[in-house]
Amino acid sequence: MLQEIINLQRTTVDALVKELETSKKEITFKAPTGSGKTYMMADFMNRVLDKYSNRIFIMSSLSKGDLARQNYEKFVEYKDKGDFTKLEPYLINSDIANEERLYIPLEYNVYVLPRDLYKKGSRLMEGAMTSFLDNFLMKKEIILIRDECHIATTNLDNIPFPNIKIINFSATPNIKRGQHPDVEIKVEDAENCKLIKTIEWGANTDDVTDAIKKFEEIKKDYRNLLGVNPCLIIQISNKDRADEELSNKIMPAINKTDLKWMLIVDDDKSCKSNDEVQKLPVAKWKDYAKSNNALIDIIIFKMVITEGWDIPRACMLYQVRNTQSKQLDEQVIGRVRRNPRLLDFETLTEKAQQLAMTAWIWGINEHKKVYGVKLYDEPTDITDNIKVKITKLKDLTEKIDFDLAEFLKKQNKANIYKDSIFDLARKLKQAENEVRDMIYSYATDYTKWWEAAKFTTEIAAKNKEYKCDYVQSMEVADTEVSFTLSSHYTDNGNYIIIGNWVWKRKDSANKFSFDSDAEKDWADILKELSQKAFTPITIGKIKKKEYAGSKNLLGEIITDTKINEKEIFLWGKNYVPNSPIKFEYYMIAKHSSYPDFIMKDKFGRIHIFEVKSVNKSNKYNFDKNIYEAKAEELGKCYKQASKITNQIFYLPIRGDKDNWQIKRFYQGGEDTIDEDMFIDFVKTEP
């Protein structure tokens, strides 16, 4: 698994554990579907139980289906694998004879409570739950986890829980019910570290035939490059319209192909398939279909897939039904965003990684406000004329004067065999991928493994020391890169009309959205600068006969008959999905910084901007200490990168009074300038 994914999940759980120590009675955790919510939930509970033996968890599953049992089985799996050994899970159930009284044993610390058991009149509510709680009230502190908390339930609220803490988990918490995220993994962060797929949106004019055609195009590559049989999911309406959609739209298109399909609905008798799976009980169909090697190409469903069914091989979604619900759309989109090669993603080729990280979606309502963008009409005019040198951090093994064997000789070997092999294995498992790989490469026999594993912490500290010394560890990547040909962004407001940068929206609109007020305002500054220079739309690599006498966007006649490199002025947002423009830095672990904007001025200089603000960018998700620490580390990274790439890096920081304090990193130096000084610098020929 990529280290960036491990780091994101660990730091998120760190934040959740920290929130538990506050005085808040209710905490909400938000993470996109496919980001490992169940794994992080288990990690969170394990850490708390390791620290506090007097605490227990009740994890209630609020969604339909068999989600509770799935969660329970995952918890057992994690414990058996040695990941979270403090968990003692128990699935509360009512599988007893009618004359027996339901009893919940008290020797466990994680109790999974299925949705159907706390309905009014259920056997659980006939006294078993009250008795269970009474037994623990004087002995344990109870923490209630509400999984899929966006789903309303009065039955759970009516259970006589004592004054306990509540942790809400959901990809779509309900803000109207006060579920404001205290800890959150943003979609962009999950995309950046390759935890979930980025989305390629189908045209509004496409029908199911177009979706099937696209599926058939990528199917062969999916099998050959990923070793996975892909899957197209088609969502139909719940009620009367379903039969019409099936008979008039879906099945006629599918029947023209040789693809295998299954229809899963609430009534088992109405479930159908043209595959051998039809010989199995319908209850087994989902388990079969979710396997990466399953031969089902198309799964047609109503609402039964929105929660609790993990199917990483699903890479396409065609929605026929009209939900009118942003929440439901986000839930179903999550079904096709899981990484199908999560555990060994780093072993894939670049082409395979790109394929694994793309989801194709049709039919989701406009309220999603996700817009596709692409480079202007002649994209090579842009990519040929703006080349960015990116940097990466070398491994500790590449350090000239470092040798692991010599390093281990210097360690204190007293009590080297004090720890058990299981303790050492757990310690090694928690280390960064690079540290683990280094140790396993060294460990040619059992003795060497024990010796190296014993000093995992010391090796990790040495690795961190080297990585943070950017003068030693940073190098320029072999290949220069440019803007990706296409990308997308989520509409977060903060609009600007822009017609003079590298991008255009796929719907041809020129209204662009930015993530924050600070980012929007900085884009305005760059826009003003570019309006006073030649633009990529008219300059580029235009042929001589088209170039002479043409006009730039300011209406000025261009009389030159050849292109002057210094007249080219290019700028654009560095949209993260698919972007190769990134710079590695180290903060707890290795990360990649994707700067907000890239600009090439008319003198040929490359300017790189990461916009910051001292104001809180998100009312419910802001940690000032982490924010400031990241800005400081990026500054160190950019300072060295400016020296070895000869590019100019900036951290524009907008203050409380909307004034700009701009940290500039140039040729290995650092200074602070204001907005006017920045504009003069860009305009002045070096």
Secondary structure, DSSP 8 states (H G I E B T S, - for coil): --HHHHHHHHHHHHHHHHHHTSS-SEEEEE--TTS-HHHHHHHHHHHHHHH-TTEEEEEEE-SSSSHHHHHHHHHHHHHHTTS-TT--EEE----S-TTS-----SS-SEEEE-GGGGSTT-SGGGTHHHHHHHHHHTT-EEEEEEETTTS--HHHHTS---S-EEEEEESS--GGGT---SEE--HHHHHHTTSB-EEEE--TT--HHHHHHHHHHHHHHHHHHHS---EEEEE--SSTHHHHHIIIIIHHHHTTS---EEEE-SSGGG-EESSGGGGS-GGGHHHHHHSTT----EEEESSTTSSS---TTEEEEEE-S----HHHHHHHHGGG-B-TT-TTGGGS-HHHHHHHTEEEEE---GGG-EEEEEE-SSHHHHHTT--B--EEE--GGG-TT--HHHHHHTS--TTTT-S-HHHHHHHHHHS-HHHHHHHHHH-SSHHHHHHHHHTHHHHHHHHHHHHH-HHHHEEE-SS-B---SEEEEE--S-EEE--SSSEEETT---EEE-SSHHHHHHHHHHHHHHHTS--TTTSTT--HHHHTT-B-TT--B---SS--GGG--EEEE--STT----EEEESSSEEEE--SEEEE-TTS-EEEE--EESS-SSTTS--HHHHHHHHHHHHHHHHHHHHHH--EEEEEEE-TTS-EEEEEEETTEEEEE-HHHHHHHHHS--
